[in-house]
C-alpha cells in the first residue's frame, strides 16, 4: 500500500498528498506491523510537500549539485530512429507454471484513497474530453480544425508536431516558418489533447527530448546540456550517397541559426508544462516515469537552478530569449520567463521521481519556489498605492532595512502610468533590476502568473480588473496586446535599434496577438471570470476567419493585419480552438492550472537565523491573501471532491458547517480546529473518506458564506 500511495503521490502532489499525510498520522488500531509502511508514506508526503530548506542545508554555500550526464542515455539517443515505445513485455513460455491461486477466505486488500481520488479525477477528465468531441462546432471551428490538420508534420510515418505557419502566399520565403517550434506547438498540443488525440503530443515530447542531447555549438562555444531546441525541421537526406534512397532526419535549431543567435530559454519550460498536461488528461503517467524523461526533466532543472552571481531568485536572460524573440529591452529578469519558470518548477515537482537521489533536487525546487513567489509578489506588483509609494521613494539608502531596496528613482515612473492604471486593479511589471523598473504591461507574463498561482488571489483579481477597465487598450478590435504601451520615437530607436519589424504598435512592440487568447481564457476560468473570456472570443471570431488567421495585428487598436504577418498561422488557429473548448468545458483547464501552494506561505525560503543581516519577509507575502490561510485550506480540501463547484468567485467557507458534519467522528473531532499547520492534511481526508454521498457534499458546499466567528477569528 505504501509503494502505491507514494507512486500516486508523485503524480498528484501536492493536491492529494495532504490526504495521504493524514492517513499516515491517524490513530489506527492495527498491529504494529502495519505502522511502518504508513510511516514511510508520511515521510515521503512531508518531503514532497515541504517548501522550506531542511535544517541540515546551508543557506550560504551548500546548494543542489546536478547529477553527471548519463552517457548511456546519450548513446541510446544518438540514433536517428527514436525509441518511441517502451520495450515489449516478454511472454511466458508455454511450459511455464501457472501463477499461484489466492487462498480463499482472505480479506480483500484495502483500497488506496489517494489512488481512488486519482482515478476519479482521470475518469472525470476523460468524460469531459468525450463531451468536447461530441459538441457541435461552428463553421469557424470546422475550418480551423481543417487548417490545423494540414499543418501537421510527420517523421518516420508518425505525427510529431505542426509547422509555425502554412501560408501559400509565402511558399518561396518560408524562412523558419516551416519548422516545428516548441512554444508554437503548445496551443496545438492543448487543442489535440482536449479533443482526445494524444499520440501526436507524446511523439512531440519524446522527439524533442531526443534532440536535447545533441551537441550544440555556436562558433566555438557549447551551451548547457539541458537546453531544448527552439524548433526543428524534418529533412530528407540521401542514404549512403544513394541519390534514389533517402532517410528522414530531425534538424534542430538551438539558436545558432536564429536571428540574433539567442538561446530559447522558454523551450524547456514549455516542455515541462506540456508534459504534465499530457499526463493529467491521458493518465499516461508511465511516460513521465521513463528514465530518459526523468533525465530530461533534471537536465532542464539543472540548467535553471545552477548557481551564478545573481542575488535574486529570478532567471537572468538576454533579450529575445522567449516569445519576444527580437530586441525589445527585456534583457534581465523579464516577467514572462519568471512566470513560466515558476509554473515549470511546480509541474516538475509533481513529476520528479521521489527517491534518495532526488532529495536534493526537490529541496532545491522548493527553496526556489518559495523565494521566487515572494520576490515576484512583493517587488513586481504595482497598483495605485504602490506607485504612490515609489513616487515618494528615498534613494541611495545603504541599510539592511532599506525600503527602496533596488534604488529605484521616482523619475522612472512614466508619464502615462498615473492616468492609465485604474483605482481598482494592478499588474506585475515587465522587469526589475537595480535602478530599473520596466513599467510596461506584458500580457503573457501576467496571464501565466494567474494560471500558475505565482500571483496572489488579490493580485490575480487586480490583473483581470485592469484588463476589463482598459479593454480598449489591451483587447480593442483583436485580443490580445502582447505589451502596452509601445516604444515610440527616441525610445524605440535606442531600445530596439530602429528595428523595422518592431515599429510602434506592430509585432512585438504593442502588436495584438490572437494566440494569447487561450491563455487569457485559462486565467479567466481560474478566477471565475468566464464572461471576460467570452467577450474576447466574440471579438476575435468576427475577424480571424475572414482575415485568414493572421499571426498578429497592427495599430493601437489592432485594426490592421500585421504588415509582415504570416497568414494561416498555426498557433493563431490552435489558440482559438483551445479557447472555445476550454470555455465550453472549463473543467479541463485543470490540466494546466496550478492552485495556490499554501506551504509556500507557511514555510520560509531564507533559512532565517538570529543574525541582523538575515530578515524574513514572509509575513508581507501572507498579508496579500484575501483569505485566512486556515479558511483557504478548508476550501481547498472541499475542492478536492468536486473542483467544478468552485469555479464561481467565493471568498469564505463557514467552517462550522463542515465541523457539524464531522463532529460525530470521534477520531477526527479532537484535531479539527487546532492551530497545527497540518490542518489541511486533517480536513482533506476527513471529507474524502466520510462525505461520499452527494447530499452531504451539497450540504458542505451550500454552507459557503461569511467566515464564522465561532472559530476564534481563524
C-alpha positions in Angstrom: 0.0 0.0 0.0 2.9 2.4 0.9 4.5 1.9 -2.5 1.3 2.5 -4.4 0.5 5.6 -2.4 3.9 7.1 -2.9 3.7 6.5 -6.6 0.3 8.3 -6.8 1.7 11.0 -4.5 4.3 11.8 -7.1 1.7 12.3 -9.8 -0.8 14.4 -8.0 1.2 16.2 -5.3 0.6 18.5 -3.6 -3.1 18.2 -4.0 -3.7 14.7 -2.7 -0.5 14.4 -0.7 -2.2 16.1 2.2 -4.8 13.4 2.4 -2.0 10.8 2.3 -0.2 12.6 5.2 -3.4 12.5 7.3 -3.9 8.8 6.7 -0.4 8.1 8.0 -1.0 10.1 11.2 -4.4 8.7 12.2 -4.7 6.5 15.3 -5.1 3.1 13.8 -5.9 0.1 16.0 -4.0 -2.2 13.6 -1.0 -4.2 14.6 2.4 -2.6 14.8 3.4 -4.3 11.6 1.2 -2.1 9.6 2.6 1.1 11.0 6.0 1.0 9.3 4.7 1.3 5.7 2.5 4.2 6.8 5.5 6.0 8.3 7.3 5.7 5.0 4.3 7.2 3.3 4.2 10.1 5.8 7.9 10.7 5.3 7.5 10.9 1.5 4.5 13.1 1.8 6.2 15.6 4.1 9.3 15.6 1.9 7.3 16.4 -1.2 5.1 19.0 0.5 7.8 20.8 2.4 8.8 24.1 0.9 11.4 25.1 3.5 15.0 24.2 3.4 16.0 21.2 5.5 17.7 22.1 8.7 20.8 20.4 7.5 21.1 22.5 4.4 23.3 25.6 4.4 21.8 28.9 3.4 25.0 30.3 2.1 27.1 27.9 0.2 25.7 24.4 0.1 23.3 24.1 -2.8 22.0 21.5 -5.2 24.6 19.6 -7.2 23.4 18.5 -10.6 23.9 14.8 -11.5 26.5 13.9 -14.0 25.4 13.4 -17.6 24.3 9.9 -18.3 26.4 8.5 -21.2 24.1 5.5 -21.6 21.2 7.9 -22.4 23.4 9.9 -24.8 24.3 6.7 -26.6 20.8 5.5 -26.7 19.5 8.8 -28.1 22.2 9.2 -30.8 20.3 7.1 -33.3 18.2 8.9 -35.8 15.3 6.4 -35.2 13.9 7.4 -31.8 12.7 4.8 -29.4 9.1 6.0 -29.0 7.7 2.9 -27.4 8.7 1.1 -24.3 10.2 -2.4 -24.8 7.5 -5.1 -25.3 6.7 -7.3 -22.3 8.2 -10.8 -22.7 5.5 -13.5 -22.8 5.8 -16.5 -20.5 6.8 -19.8 -22.3 4.1 -22.4 -22.8 5.6 -24.7 -20.2 5.8 -22.1 -17.5 4.0 -23.0 -14.3 0.6 -21.2 -13.7 0.6 -18.4 -11.2 -0.3 -19.4 -7.7 -4.0 -19.0 -6.9 -5.1 -16.8 -4.0 -6.2 -18.6 -0.9 -9.9 -18.5 -0.3 -11.2 -16.6 2.7 -8.5 -13.9 2.7 -9.9 -10.3 3.1 -9.8 -8.1 0.1 -6.9 -5.5 0.2 -7.8 -2.0 1.3 -8.4 0.5 -1.4 -5.9 3.3 -1.5 -8.0 6.5 -1.1 -5.4 8.5 -3.0 -5.5 6.1 -5.9 -9.2 6.2 -5.9 -9.2 10.0 -5.9 -6.8 10.0 -8.8 -8.9 7.5 -10.7 -12.0 9.6 -10.2 -10.2 12.7 -11.4 -8.9 10.9 -14.5 -12.3 9.5 -15.3 -13.9 12.9 -14.9 -11.4 14.5 -17.3 -11.9 11.7 -19.9 -15.7 12.3 -19.6 -15.2 16.0 -20.4 -13.0 15.1 -23.3 -15.8 13.0 -24.7 -18.1 16.0 -24.2 -15.7 18.1 -26.3 -15.6 15.5 -29.1 -19.4 15.3 -29.3 -20.1 19.1 -29.1 -21.5 21.0 -32.1 -18.8 23.0 -33.8 -19.3 26.3 -35.6 -18.3 26.9 -39.2 -15.2 28.8 -38.0 -14.2 25.9 -35.8 -14.6 23.3 -38.6 -12.4 25.5 -40.8 -9.8 25.8 -38.0 -9.6 22.1 -37.5 -9.1 21.5 -41.2 -6.3 24.0 -41.3 -4.7 22.6 -38.1 -4.8 19.1 -39.7 -2.9 20.4 -42.8 -0.2 21.9 -40.6 0.8 18.5 -39.1 4.4 17.4 -39.7 5.2 13.7 -40.0 8.5 12.0 -39.2 9.1 8.3 -40.0 5.4 7.8 -40.5 4.2 9.4 -37.2 2.9 12.9 -36.5 5.4 14.9 -34.4 4.2 18.5 -34.5 2.8 21.3 -36.5 4.6 23.9 -38.7 4.6 27.5 -37.5 2.6 28.8 -40.5 1.2 27.3 -43.7 0.8 30.4 -45.8 0.7 29.6 -49.5 1.4 33.2 -50.5 4.9 33.0 -48.9 5.9 29.5 -50.1 9.1 30.8 -51.6 10.0 32.8 -48.5 9.3 30.5 -45.6 12.4 31.4 -43.5 11.8 29.2 -40.4 8.0 29.3 -40.5 8.1 25.7 -42.0 9.7 24.4 -38.8 8.1 23.0 -35.6 8.6 25.4 -32.7 8.2 24.2 -29.2 6.5 27.3 -27.9 4.3 27.5 -31.0 3.2 23.9 -30.8 1.9 24.2 -27.2 -1.5 25.6 -28.1 -1.7 23.0 -30.9 -0.9 20.3 -28.4 -3.6 21.6 -26.0 -6.1 21.5 -28.8 -5.2 17.9 -29.7 -5.3 16.8 -26.0 -8.7 18.4 -25.4 -10.0 16.6 -28.5 -8.6 13.3 -27.2 -5.8 13.0 -29.7 -2.7 12.5 -27.5 -0.4 10.5 -29.8 1.0 13.5 -31.6 1.7 15.2 -28.3 3.5 12.1 -27.0 5.6 11.8 -30.1 6.5 15.5 -29.9 7.6 15.2 -26.3 9.8 12.2 -27.0 11.4 13.5 -30.2 12.2 16.9 -28.7 13.6 15.1 -25.7 15.9 13.2 -28.0 17.1 16.4 -29.5 18.1 17.7 -26.1 21.2 15.5 -26.0 22.5 16.7 -29.4 25.7 18.7 -29.5 25.0 22.4 -29.7 27.8 24.8 -30.7 27.8 28.5 -31.7 31.2 29.3 -33.1 33.5 27.6 -30.5 31.2 27.5 -27.5 28.6 24.9 -26.5 25.7 25.8 -24.1 24.4 23.6 -21.3 23.3 20.0 -21.8 19.7 20.7 -20.7 18.9 23.2 -23.4 15.9 22.4 -25.5 15.8 23.5 -29.2 13.7 26.4 -30.3 12.5 24.4 -33.3 13.3 21.5 -35.6 12.7 20.6 -39.2 12.2 17.2 -40.8 14.7 16.9 -43.7 15.3 14.1 -46.2 18.9 13.2 -46.9 20.4 10.7 -49.3 21.1 7.3 -47.7 24.8 6.3 -48.0 25.3 8.5 -51.1 22.5 6.9 -52.9 20.5 9.5 -54.8 17.5 7.3 -55.0 17.2 6.3 -51.4 16.5 8.8 -48.6 16.1 8.8 -44.9 14.4 11.4 -42.7 16.3 13.2 -40.0 15.4 15.9 -37.5 17.4 19.1 -37.8 17.1 21.1 -34.6 17.8 24.8 -34.1 19.1 25.7 -30.6 19.5 29.3 -31.5 22.6 29.0 -33.6 20.6 29.8 -36.7 18.1 32.2 -35.1 18.1 35.9 -35.7 20.5 37.3 -33.1 21.7 33.8 -32.1 19.8 33.7 -28.9 19.1 30.5 -26.9 15.4 29.7 -26.4 15.2 29.8 -22.6 11.4 29.2 -22.6 11.5 26.0 -24.7 12.5 23.7 -21.8 9.9 25.4 -19.5 7.1 24.9 -22.0 8.2 21.3 -22.5 7.8 20.5 -18.8 4.4 22.3 -18.6 3.2 20.3 -21.6 4.5 17.0 -20.2 2.4 17.5 -17.0 -0.7 18.4 -19.0 -0.3 15.3 -21.2 -0.1 13.0 -18.2 -3.1 14.6 -16.4 -5.5 14.3 -19.3 -4.4 10.9 -20.7 -3.4 9.1 -17.5 -0.2 8.0 -19.2 2.0 8.6 -16.1 4.3 5.9 -17.3 5.7 8.4 -19.8 6.8 10.7 -17.0 8.4 7.8 -15.1 10.6 6.7 -18.1 14.3 7.0 -17.3 15.0 9.2 -20.3 12.1 11.6 -19.5 13.2 11.8 -15.9 16.8 12.6 -17.1 15.4 15.3 -19.4 13.5 17.0 -16.6 16.6 17.0 -14.4 18.8 18.4 -17.1 16.4 21.3 -17.7 16.2 21.9 -13.9 20.0 21.7 -13.6 20.3 24.5 -16.2 17.7 26.7 -14.4 18.8 26.1 -10.9 22.6 26.3 -11.4 24.5 28.7 -9.2 25.6 32.0 -10.5 26.3 35.6 -9.5 22.7 36.5 -9.1 21.4 37.9 -5.8 17.8 37.3 -6.9 15.8 34.1 -7.4 14.6 35.2 -10.9 16.2 33.8 -14.0 18.7 36.2 -15.7 18.3 36.0 -19.5 19.2 38.0 -22.6 16.9 39.9 -24.9 14.9 37.7 -27.4 15.0 34.5 -25.3 11.2 33.9 -25.2 8.1 34.7 -27.3 9.5 38.2 -27.8 12.5 36.9 -29.8 13.8 40.2 -31.0 15.5 43.1 -29.2 12.8 44.8 -27.1 14.6 45.8 -23.9 13.5 42.8 -21.9 17.0 41.5 -21.0 17.5 40.9 -17.3 14.6 39.3 -15.4 11.5 39.5 -17.7 8.2 38.6 -16.2 7.3 36.1 -19.0 10.3 33.9 -18.2 9.7 34.1 -14.4 6.1 33.1 -14.7 6.9 30.1 -17.0 9.9 29.3 -14.7 7.6 29.2 -11.6 5.0 27.1 -13.5 7.6 24.6 -14.7 9.0 24.2 -11.2 5.5 23.5 -9.9 4.9 20.9 -12.6 8.4 19.3 -12.3 7.9 18.9 -8.5 4.8 16.7 -9.3 6.7 14.6 -11.8 10.2 14.1 -10.4 10.5 10.5 -9.1 10.8 10.5 -5.3 13.9 8.6 -4.2 17.1 9.1 -2.3 18.8 10.5 -5.4 16.1 13.2 -5.9 16.0 14.6 -2.4 18.5 17.4 -3.1 16.7 18.3 -6.3 13.3 18.5 -4.5 14.8 20.7 -1.8 16.3 23.0 -4.5 12.9 23.2 -6.2 11.1 24.0 -3.0 13.7 26.6 -2.0 13.5 28.3 -5.4 9.7 28.3 -5.5 9.4 29.9 -2.1 11.9 32.6 -2.9 10.6 33.3 -6.4 7.0 33.6 -5.3 7.9 36.1 -2.6 10.1 38.1 -4.9 7.6 38.5 -7.7 4.6 39.2 -5.4 6.5 41.7 -3.3 8.6 43.6 -5.9 6.9 43.2 -9.3 3.4 44.2 -8.2 2.2 47.7 -8.8 -1.2 49.4 -8.3 -2.1 52.9 -7.5 -0.9 52.6 -3.9 2.4 51.1 -4.8 3.1 53.7 -7.5 2.4 56.4 -4.9 5.0 54.7 -2.6 7.6 54.6 -5.4 6.8 58.3 -6.2 7.9 59.1 -2.6 10.9 56.8 -2.5 14.2 58.0 -1.0 17.2 57.0 -2.9 20.8 56.0 -2.1 19.7 54.0 1.0 22.6 52.0 2.4 21.0 49.8 5.0 19.7 46.3 5.6 16.3 47.8 6.4 16.1 49.9 3.2 12.7 50.5 1.8 13.9 51.3 -1.7 15.9 48.1 -2.0 16.6 48.3 -5.7 17.5 52.1 -5.6 14.6 53.0 -8.0 14.5 56.6 -8.9 11.0 58.1 -8.8 11.7 59.9 -12.1 11.5 56.5 -13.8 7.7 56.4 -13.4 6.4 57.1 -16.9 4.0 60.0 -17.5 1.3 57.7 -19.0 1.1 55.4 -16.0 -0.5 57.6 -13.4 -3.5 58.3 -15.6 -3.7 54.8 -17.1 -3.8 52.5 -14.1 -7.3 52.1 -12.6 -8.2 52.7 -9.0 -9.2 49.0 -8.6 -6.6 46.9 -10.3 -2.9 46.5 -10.9 -0.4 44.3 -12.7 3.0 42.8 -12.5 5.7 44.9 -14.1 7.7 43.6 -17.0 11.2 43.7 -15.5 13.1 44.6 -12.4 16.8 45.2 -12.0 18.9 47.5 -9.9 17.8 51.1 -10.5 15.4 49.9 -13.3 11.7 49.1 -13.4 10.1 48.3 -16.7 6.5 49.5 -16.2 5.1 48.1 -19.4 2.3 45.6 -19.1 3.2 42.3 -20.7 0.2 40.1 -21.3 1.8 36.6 -21.3 3.7 37.1 -18.1 0.7 38.4 -16.2 -1.7 35.8 -17.5 0.6 32.9 -16.7 1.2 34.3 -13.3 -2.5 33.9 -12.7 -2.6 30.4 -14.2 0.3 29.1 -12.1 -0.7 31.0 -8.9 2.5 33.0 -9.0 0.3 36.0 -8.3 -1.8 36.1 -5.2 -5.6 35.8 -5.3 -5.9 39.6 -4.8 -3.3 40.3 -7.5 -4.9 37.9 -9.9 -8.2 39.7 -9.5 -6.5 43.0 -9.9 -4.9 42.0 -13.2 -8.2 40.9 -14.7 -9.9 44.1 -13.3 -7.2 46.1 -15.1 -7.8 44.3 -18.4 -11.5 44.9 -18.1 -11.1 48.6 -17.2 -8.6 49.1 -20.1 -10.4 46.9 -22.6 -9.9 49.3 -25.5 -6.2 49.4 -24.9 -5.5 45.7 -24.4 -8.3 44.0 -26.3 -9.9 46.6 -28.6 -10.5 45.1 -32.1 -8.4 42.0 -31.6 -7.2 40.3 -28.5 -4.5 40.5 -27.0 -1.8 43.2 -26.8 1.5 41.5 -26.3 2.6 44.5 -24.4 1.4 48.0 -23.6 2.3 50.7 -24.4 4.5 50.6 -27.5 8.0 52.1 -27.6 8.0 55.2 -29.7 10.3 57.9 -31.1 13.7 58.1 -29.5 12.9 55.3 -27.0 12.1 53.0 -30.0 15.4 53.9 -31.8 17.6 53.3 -28.7 15.9 50.2 -27.3 15.1 48.3 -30.4 18.0 49.6 -32.5 15.5 51.0 -35.0 14.1 47.6 -35.7 11.9 47.9 -38.9 9.7 45.0 -37.8 9.1 46.2 -34.3 7.9 49.7 -35.2 5.4 51.3 -32.8 2.2 49.2 -32.4 3.5 46.4 -34.6 4.7 42.9 -34.0 6.3 42.6 -30.5 6.1 46.4 -30.0 2.5 46.7 -29.0 1.0 44.4 -31.6 -2.1 42.3 -31.0 -1.6 38.5 -30.9 -4.7 36.3 -31.2 -2.7 33.3 -29.9 -2.7 34.8 -26.4 -6.5 34.2 -26.4 -6.2 30.6 -25.0 -4.0 31.8 -22.1 -6.4 34.6 -21.3 -9.3 32.1 -21.3 -7.4 29.9 -18.8 -6.8 32.8 -16.5 -10.4 33.9 -16.7 -11.6 30.3 -15.9 -9.3 30.1 -12.9 -10.6 33.3 -11.5 -14.3 32.7 -12.3 -14.5 35.4 -14.9 -15.6 33.4 -18.0 -17.6 36.4 -19.1 -14.4 38.2 -20.0 -13.1 35.3 -22.0 -16.4 35.0 -23.8 -16.2 38.7 -24.8 -12.7 38.4 -26.1 -13.5 35.3 -28.1 -16.5 37.0 -29.7 -14.3 39.9 -30.7 -11.8 37.5 -32.3 -14.4 35.4 -34.1 -15.6 38.5 -36.1 -12.3 38.7 -38.0 -10.0 35.7 -37.7 -11.5 33.5 -40.4 -12.2 36.4 -42.7 -8.7 37.7 -42.3 -7.2 34.2 -43.0 -5.9 33.6 -39.4 -3.0 36.1 -39.3 -0.1 35.9 -36.9 -0.6 39.4 -35.4 -2.4 42.7 -35.9 -1.0 46.2 -36.1 -2.1 49.7 -34.9 -3.0 50.8 -31.4 -6.4 49.1 -31.5 -5.5 46.1 -33.7 -7.4 47.2 -36.8 -4.9 46.2 -39.4 -3.4 42.8 -40.3 0.3 43.0 -39.4 2.4 44.4 -42.2 4.7 41.3 -42.1 2.2 38.9 -40.6 2.0 35.4 -42.0 -1.4 34.1 -42.8 -2.8 30.8 -41.6 -0.5 31.0 -38.6 -0.9 27.7 -36.7 -0.8 29.0 -33.1 -3.5 31.5 -34.0 -5.7 28.7 -35.2 -4.9 26.4 -32.3 -5.3 29.2 -29.7 -8.8 29.9 -31.0 -9.8 26.2 -30.9 -8.3 25.7 -27.4 -10.2 28.8 -26.1 -13.5 27.6 -27.5 -13.1 24.1 -26.0 -11.9 25.4 -22.6 -14.8 27.8 -22.4 -17.3 25.1 -23.1 -15.7 22.6 -20.8 -13.9 24.7 -18.1 -13.2 21.5 -16.0 -10.4 20.6 -18.5 -8.5 23.8 -17.5 -7.2 21.8 -14.5 -4.6 20.1 -16.7 -2.7 23.5 -16.9 -3.8 25.4 -13.8 -1.8 25.3 -10.5 -3.7 26.2 -7.3 -2.1 28.3 -4.5 0.6 26.3 -2.7 -0.2 27.1 1.0 3.1 25.6 2.2 5.0 28.3 0.3 3.4 30.8 2.6 3.9 28.8 5.8 7.5 27.8 5.0 10.4 30.2 4.7 12.9 30.0 2.0 15.5 32.2 3.6 16.6 29.9 6.5 16.2 32.6 9.0 18.7 32.9 11.8 19.2 35.3 14.6 21.6 37.5 12.7 20.5 41.0 11.9 21.7 40.6 8.4 19.0 38.0 7.6 15.4 39.0 8.0 12.3 37.1 7.0 9.7 38.9 4.8 7.3 36.0 4.6 4.7 38.0 6.5 4.5 40.5 3.7 3.5 37.8 1.2 1.0 36.3 3.6 -0.6 39.7 4.1 -1.6 39.8 0.4 -4.0 36.9 0.9 -7.7 37.8 0.8 -8.5 34.8 3.0 -7.2 33.4 6.3 -4.8 30.5 5.5 -7.0 28.1 7.5 -10.0 29.1 5.6 -8.1 28.6 2.3 -7.1 25.1 3.5 -10.7 24.1 4.2 -11.9 25.5 0.9 -9.1 23.6 -1.0 -9.9 20.4 1.0 -13.6 20.5 -0.1 -12.5 21.4 -3.6 -10.7 18.0 -3.8 -14.1 16.4 -4.1 -15.5 18.5 -6.9 -13.4 21.3 -8.3 -16.1 22.3 -10.8 -18.3 23.5 -7.9 -15.7 26.2 -7.0 -15.5 28.0 -10.4 -17.6 30.9 -9.0 -15.8 33.6 -7.0 -16.1 32.5 -3.4 -14.3 34.2 -0.5 -15.1 32.3 2.7 -16.2 28.9 3.9 -18.2 28.6 7.0 -16.0 26.1 8.9 -18.7 25.4 11.5 -20.9 23.8 8.8 -18.1 21.4 7.9 -17.4 20.8 11.6 -21.1 20.0 12.2 -21.0 17.3 9.5 -17.9 15.6 11.1 -18.1 16.3 14.8 -19.7 12.9 15.4 -16.5 11.3 14.2 -14.6 10.6 17.4 -11.3 10.1 15.8 -11.5 13.4 13.9 -13.1 15.9 16.3 -10.1 16.5 18.6 -8.0 17.6 15.7 -10.4 19.6 13.5 -9.9 23.1 14.8 -6.4 23.2 16.1 -3.6 25.6 15.4 -1.5 22.9 13.9 -0.1 23.8 10.4 -1.2 20.4 9.1 -4.9 21.2 9.4 -5.2 20.7 5.6 -4.0 17.1 6.0 -6.7 16.6 8.5 -9.6 18.2 6.7 -9.0 16.8 3.3 -9.0 13.1 4.1 -11.9 13.6 6.5 -14.1 14.8 3.7 -12.7 12.4 1.2 -13.3 9.4 3.4 -16.5 10.4 5.2 -18.6 12.7 2.9 -19.2 10.5 -0.1 -22.9 10.9 -0.7 -24.0 13.7 -3.0 -26.4 15.2 -0.5 -23.6 15.5 2.1 -21.4 17.3 -0.4 -24.2 19.7 -1.2 -24.6 20.4 2.5 -20.9 21.4 2.8 -20.8 23.5 -0.4 -24.1 25.1 0.5 -22.6 26.4 3.7 -20.3 28.7 1.9 -20.8 32.1 3.4 -19.1 34.7 5.5 -16.3 33.4 7.7 -17.8 32.2 11.1 -16.6 34.0 14.2 -17.2 30.9 16.2 -13.8 29.5 15.1 -12.0 32.1 17.2 -11.3 34.6 14.4 -9.4 32.0 12.3 
